[in-house]
Amino acid sequence: MTLRSGNIRRAVRDVVDGAMGPYASRLADLFEYQTVDGVFKPGTTKPLGEKHAYDVELGELGPHEGSPMAARGSFRIATLLLRVKVETKIPPKLLTSPPPQNNRELRDTLAQGTTDRLDLVAQSLATPGTLTYTAAAEPTGIISGLLRSPDGSGFPEVSAGVWDFEAGLLTHEIRCRALVQIDRP
C-alpha cells in the first residue's frame, strides 16, 4: 500500500512556508524548516520578529470506519496524526533586566505574537483543498485536502507555549489529523 508521506509532509511545509494556502502572503517568510533527522539545527533558530523554526512530524496511522477490514478495493481510508513543532528564539536582550520569567506582560506579548501566526497556519491547514496537492502539484492523498483536530471534530489545535528560559526558547505545537487515501498496489 502506498501512503504518500513525503508529499503530505511537503504540502504541510508549503503551507507553513507561505508557498500556498489562503494566508500564503501573510505567512511568507515567517517560518523556516530547520531540522536534521527530526532535531533542530543548533544555533539556527532566529530571534522573535524574524523566523520561527519548525518541523513536521507524521504520527500514528490508524484505521478509519470508512474502510472496514472486510472491504476490498483499490484503496483504503486511514487516519494519520500530524504535529507541527515550532520553536521561537527569544532575543537575548529580552532575557535580561527583568527576565521574562519575572515579567508577565513581556511573556504574554511574546506568546501572543507567535500564537497569532500559528492560528493563521492552523486556519490554512483546515481550509478545504489546500492540502490536496503540494505546491509542485504532487498529490498527497489527503481526503478533502484539509487537516482537522486530533479527534476530527474541528480545527487543528495550537498548544499553549512552553517556555525554556535557559535556552531562550518558546515552543508550540499544532496537533492535527488527516483522513488519507492509501492506494493498494
C-alpha positions in Angstrom: 0.0 0.0 0.0 1.2 3.5 -0.7 0.9 6.3 1.8 2.2 9.5 0.2 4.0 10.5 3.4 6.7 12.6 1.6 4.0 14.5 -0.3 1.9 15.0 2.9 4.9 16.4 4.8 5.9 18.6 1.8 2.4 20.0 1.4 2.2 21.0 5.1 5.6 22.6 4.8 4.4 24.5 1.7 1.5 26.0 3.7 3.7 26.9 6.7 6.3 28.4 4.4 3.7 30.6 2.8 4.1 28.9 -0.7 0.3 28.1 -0.9 -2.9 28.3 1.0 -5.4 31.1 1.8 -2.9 33.0 4.0 0.2 32.4 2.0 1.1 36.1 1.6 0.7 36.6 5.4 2.8 33.6 6.3 5.6 34.0 3.7 9.0 34.4 5.4 7.8 33.9 9.0 8.8 30.2 9.4 11.8 28.2 8.4 12.1 24.5 8.2 15.2 23.8 10.3 15.6 20.2 11.1 18.1 17.4 10.5 16.6 14.0 11.3 13.9 15.5 13.5 16.4 17.6 15.5 16.6 21.3 15.2 19.9 22.6 13.8 21.9 24.1 16.8 22.2 27.8 16.7 20.0 28.4 13.7 16.7 29.4 15.3 16.3 33.1 14.6 15.0 35.6 17.1 11.4 36.5 17.6 10.4 39.0 14.9 12.4 37.1 12.4 11.6 33.4 11.6 10.2 30.7 13.7 11.9 27.2 13.3 9.6 24.3 12.7 9.4 20.6 11.9 6.6 18.5 10.5 6.2 15.1 12.2 3.9 12.3 10.9 2.5 10.2 13.7 0.2 7.2 14.1 -1.5 5.8 11.1 -4.8 4.1 12.2 -7.9 2.5 10.7 -10.9 4.6 9.7 -14.5 3.3 9.9 -14.9 4.2 6.2 -12.7 1.2 5.3 -13.8 -1.9 7.2 -11.4 -4.8 7.2 -13.7 -6.9 5.1 -13.8 -4.4 2.3 -11.6 -5.0 -0.7 -10.9 -2.4 -3.3 -8.2 -0.3 -5.0 -7.6 1.8 -1.8 -8.4 2.1 1.9 -9.1 5.1 4.1 -7.0 5.7 7.2 -6.4 8.4 9.8 -3.0 10.0 10.1 -1.9 12.1 13.1 0.4 15.0 12.4 2.3 17.5 14.5 4.0 20.8 13.6 6.5 21.7 16.2 7.5 25.4 16.3 10.4 26.9 18.3 10.7 30.6 18.7 14.0 32.1 19.8 13.7 34.8 22.4 16.1 37.7 21.6 18.9 37.8 24.2 18.2 41.4 25.1 14.7 40.4 26.3 16.2 37.7 28.5 17.8 40.2 30.8 16.5 43.0 33.1 13.9 41.8 34.1 13.9 38.3 32.6 10.7 37.1 31.0 10.0 34.6 33.9 9.6 37.7 36.1 7.7 39.8 33.6 4.2 38.5 32.8 3.5 41.3 30.3 6.6 40.5 28.3 5.8 36.8 28.3 2.2 37.5 27.2 3.4 39.7 24.3 5.9 37.2 23.1 3.5 34.3 23.3 0.6 36.2 21.7 2.7 37.2 18.6 3.6 33.5 18.0 0.1 32.2 18.7 -1.4 34.6 16.2 0.9 33.4 13.5 0.2 29.7 14.4 -3.5 30.4 14.3 -3.1 31.5 10.6 -1.2 28.3 9.9 -4.0 26.2 11.6 -6.7 28.0 9.6 -4.8 27.4 6.3 -4.3 23.8 7.1 -8.0 23.4 7.8 -9.2 25.1 4.5 -10.7 22.5 2.2 -8.5 21.7 -0.9 -5.3 23.4 0.5 -3.5 20.1 1.0 -4.8 18.1 -1.9 -1.5 18.7 -3.8 1.9 20.1 -2.9 3.0 23.4 -4.4 4.7 21.3 -7.1 1.3 19.7 -7.9 2.1 16.3 -6.4 -0.9 14.5 -4.9 -1.0 14.0 -1.2 -3.9 11.6 -0.8 -5.4 13.8 1.9 -9.1 13.5 1.6 -10.8 16.9 1.2 -7.3 18.4 1.2 -7.5 19.6 4.8 -6.5 18.8 8.4 -8.7 18.6 11.4 -8.2 18.4 15.2 -6.7 15.2 16.5 -10.2 13.9 17.4 -11.6 15.1 14.0 -14.1 17.5 15.5 -12.7 20.9 14.5 -9.7 23.0 13.6 -6.2 21.8 14.2 -5.2 22.5 17.8 -2.5 25.1 18.8 -0.9 24.2 22.1 0.0 26.7 24.8 3.6 27.8 24.6 6.2 26.0 26.7 9.0 28.3 27.9 12.6 27.3 28.3 14.2 30.4 29.7 17.7 28.8 30.0 17.7 28.1 26.2 15.8 31.3 25.3 13.1 29.3 23.5 9.3 29.3 23.4 7.9 26.0 21.9 4.4 25.4 20.5 2.7 22.6 18.6 0.0 22.4 16.1 -1.7 19.0 16.5 -4.0 17.6 13.8 -5.1 14.6 11.8 -5.9 13.8 8.2 -8.0 11.3 6.5 -5.8 9.8 3.9 -6.4 7.5 0.9 -3.9 4.7 0.7 -3.8 3.1 -2.7 -3.3 -0.6 -2.9 -0.5 -1.9 -5.1 
